[in-house]
């Protein structure tokens, strides 16, 4: 029973990574070229934290600047 719960938990983490992380990480070169070196380093750490979620079981906190940048982009669209 515990194994099934663990598997379900990992599935939830993977799905959350798919919806919260990958749409940001899979943006094109033009978007990445607009980031500062500090933002790029923070983004890489955030991404690796998401990749490790099945081991750590800790949901990474999105960098504040990233949340603001996405809101700006949504406003423009």
ChimeraX commands (.cxc) that place a marker at each C-alpha (Angstrom):
marker #1 position 0.00,0.00,0.00 radius 0.5
marker #1 position 2.82,2.42,0.87 radius 0.5
marker #1 position 4.48,1.79,-2.49 radius 0.5
marker #1 position 1.31,2.77,-4.32 radius 0.5
marker #1 position 1.04,5.97,-2.28 radius 0.5
marker #1 position 4.67,6.75,-3.04 radius 0.5
marker #1 position 4.12,6.14,-6.76 radius 0.5
marker #1 position 1.05,8.40,-6.73 radius 0.5
marker #1 position 3.00,11.09,-4.94 radius 0.5
marker #1 position 5.81,10.93,-7.49 radius 0.5
marker #1 position 3.27,11.09,-10.31 radius 0.5
marker #1 position 1.77,14.25,-8.81 radius 0.5
marker #1 position 5.24,15.81,-8.53 radius 0.5
marker #1 position 6.04,14.92,-12.14 radius 0.5
marker #1 position 2.75,16.36,-13.38 radius 0.5
marker #1 position 3.31,19.55,-11.41 radius 0.5
marker #1 position 6.84,19.83,-12.85 radius 0.5
marker #1 position 5.36,19.37,-16.31 radius 0.5
marker #1 position 2.85,22.20,-15.86 radius 0.5
marker #1 position 4.87,24.66,-13.75 radius 0.5
marker #1 position 8.45,24.20,-14.88 radius 0.5
marker #1 position 8.63,22.96,-18.45 radius 0.5
marker #1 position 6.56,25.75,-20.08 radius 0.5
marker #1 position 9.10,28.23,-18.73 radius 0.5
marker #1 position 12.25,26.21,-19.31 radius 0.5
marker #1 position 11.25,25.30,-22.87 radius 0.5
marker #1 position 11.09,28.89,-24.07 radius 0.5
marker #1 position 13.21,29.97,-26.99 radius 0.5
marker #1 position 16.59,31.61,-27.29 radius 0.5
marker #1 position 15.10,35.08,-27.68 radius 0.5
marker #1 position 13.50,34.84,-24.23 radius 0.5
marker #1 position 16.71,33.52,-22.65 radius 0.5
marker #1 position 18.74,36.28,-24.29 radius 0.5
marker #1 position 16.68,38.84,-22.36 radius 0.5
marker #1 position 17.72,37.43,-18.96 radius 0.5
marker #1 position 20.54,38.79,-16.85 radius 0.5
marker #1 position 23.33,36.43,-15.81 radius 0.5
marker #1 position 21.93,36.38,-12.25 radius 0.5
marker #1 position 18.47,35.50,-13.54 radius 0.5
marker #1 position 19.90,32.76,-15.71 radius 0.5
marker #1 position 21.78,31.24,-12.76 radius 0.5
marker #1 position 18.65,31.39,-10.60 radius 0.5
marker #1 position 16.58,29.83,-13.36 radius 0.5
marker #1 position 19.07,26.98,-13.77 radius 0.5
marker #1 position 18.99,26.25,-10.04 radius 0.5
marker #1 position 15.19,26.34,-10.02 radius 0.5
marker #1 position 15.12,23.95,-12.99 radius 0.5
marker #1 position 17.54,21.51,-11.35 radius 0.5
marker #1 position 15.49,21.64,-8.17 radius 0.5
marker #1 position 12.47,20.63,-10.24 radius 0.5
marker #1 position 14.43,17.79,-11.82 radius 0.5
marker #1 position 15.34,16.55,-8.33 radius 0.5
marker #1 position 11.79,16.77,-6.98 radius 0.5
marker #1 position 11.24,13.02,-7.08 radius 0.5
marker #1 position 14.20,12.64,-4.70 radius 0.5
marker #1 position 13.76,15.69,-2.49 radius 0.5
marker #1 position 9.95,15.88,-2.56 radius 0.5
marker #1 position 10.30,19.64,-2.12 radius 0.5
marker #1 position 8.44,21.89,-4.53 radius 0.5
marker #1 position 10.86,24.61,-5.69 radius 0.5
marker #1 position 9.88,28.21,-5.11 radius 0.5
marker #1 position 9.66,30.18,-8.32 radius 0.5
marker #1 position 12.04,33.14,-8.33 radius 0.5
marker #1 position 10.16,36.38,-7.67 radius 0.5
marker #1 position 11.48,38.04,-10.82 radius 0.5
marker #1 position 10.17,35.13,-12.89 radius 0.5
marker #1 position 6.65,35.54,-11.56 radius 0.5
marker #1 position 6.80,39.27,-12.32 radius 0.5
marker #1 position 8.23,38.69,-15.81 radius 0.5
marker #1 position 5.45,36.25,-16.69 radius 0.5
marker #1 position 2.78,38.70,-15.46 radius 0.5
marker #1 position 4.32,41.41,-17.66 radius 0.5
marker #1 position 4.29,39.11,-20.67 radius 0.5
marker #1 position 0.67,38.13,-20.07 radius 0.5
marker #1 position -0.24,41.81,-19.84 radius 0.5
marker #1 position 1.45,42.52,-23.17 radius 0.5
marker #1 position -0.37,39.65,-24.86 radius 0.5
marker link #1:1,2 radius 0.2
marker link #1:2,3 radius 0.2
marker link #1:3,4 radius 0.2
marker link #1:4,5 radius 0.2
marker link #1:5,6 radius 0.2
marker link #1:6,7 radius 0.2
marker link #1:7,8 radius 0.2
marker link #1:8,9 radius 0.2
marker link #1:9,10 radius 0.2
marker link #1:10,11 radius 0.2
marker link #1:11,12 radius 0.2
marker link #1:12,13 radius 0.2
marker link #1:13,14 radius 0.2
marker link #1:14,15 radius 0.2
marker link #1:15,16 radius 0.2
marker link #1:16,17 radius 0.2
marker link #1:17,18 radius 0.2
marker link #1:18,19 radius 0.2
marker link #1:19,20 radius 0.2
marker link #1:20,21 radius 0.2
marker link #1:21,22 radius 0.2
marker link #1:22,23 radius 0.2
marker link #1:23,24 radius 0.2
marker link #1:24,25 radius 0.2
marker link #1:25,26 radius 0.2
marker link #1:26,27 radius 0.2
marker link #1:27,28 radius 0.2
marker link #1:28,29 radius 0.2
marker link #1:29,30 radius 0.2
marker link #1:30,31 radius 0.2
marker link #1:31,32 radius 0.2
marker link #1:32,33 radius 0.2
marker link #1:33,34 radius 0.2
marker link #1:34,35 radius 0.2
marker link #1:35,36 radius 0.2
marker link #1:36,37 radius 0.2
marker link #1:37,38 radius 0.2
marker link #1:38,39 radius 0.2
marker link #1:39,40 radius 0.2
marker link #1:40,41 radius 0.2
marker link #1:41,42 radius 0.2
marker link #1:42,43 radius 0.2
marker link #1:43,44 radius 0.2
marker link #1:44,45 radius 0.2
marker link #1:45,46 radius 0.2
marker link #1:46,47 radius 0.2
marker link #1:47,48 radius 0.2
marker link #1:48,49 radius 0.2
marker link #1:49,50 radius 0.2
marker link #1:50,51 radius 0.2
marker link #1:51,52 radius 0.2
marker link #1:52,53 radius 0.2
marker link #1:53,54 radius 0.2
marker link #1:54,55 radius 0.2
marker link #1:55,56 radius 0.2
marker link #1:56,57 radius 0.2
marker link #1:57,58 radius 0.2
marker link #1:58,59 radius 0.2
marker link #1:59,60 radius 0.2
marker link #1:60,61 radius 0.2
marker link #1:61,62 radius 0.2
marker link #1:62,63 radius 0.2
marker link #1:63,64 radius 0.2
marker link #1:64,65 radius 0.2
marker link #1:65,66 radius 0.2
marker link #1:66,67 radius 0.2
marker link #1:67,68 radius 0.2
marker link #1:68,69 radius 0.2
marker link #1:69,70 radius 0.2
marker link #1:70,71 radius 0.2
marker link #1:71,72 radius 0.2
marker link #1:72,73 radius 0.2
marker link #1:73,74 radius 0.2
marker link #1:74,75 radius 0.2
marker link #1:75,76 radius 0.2
marker link #1:76,77 radius 0.2
view
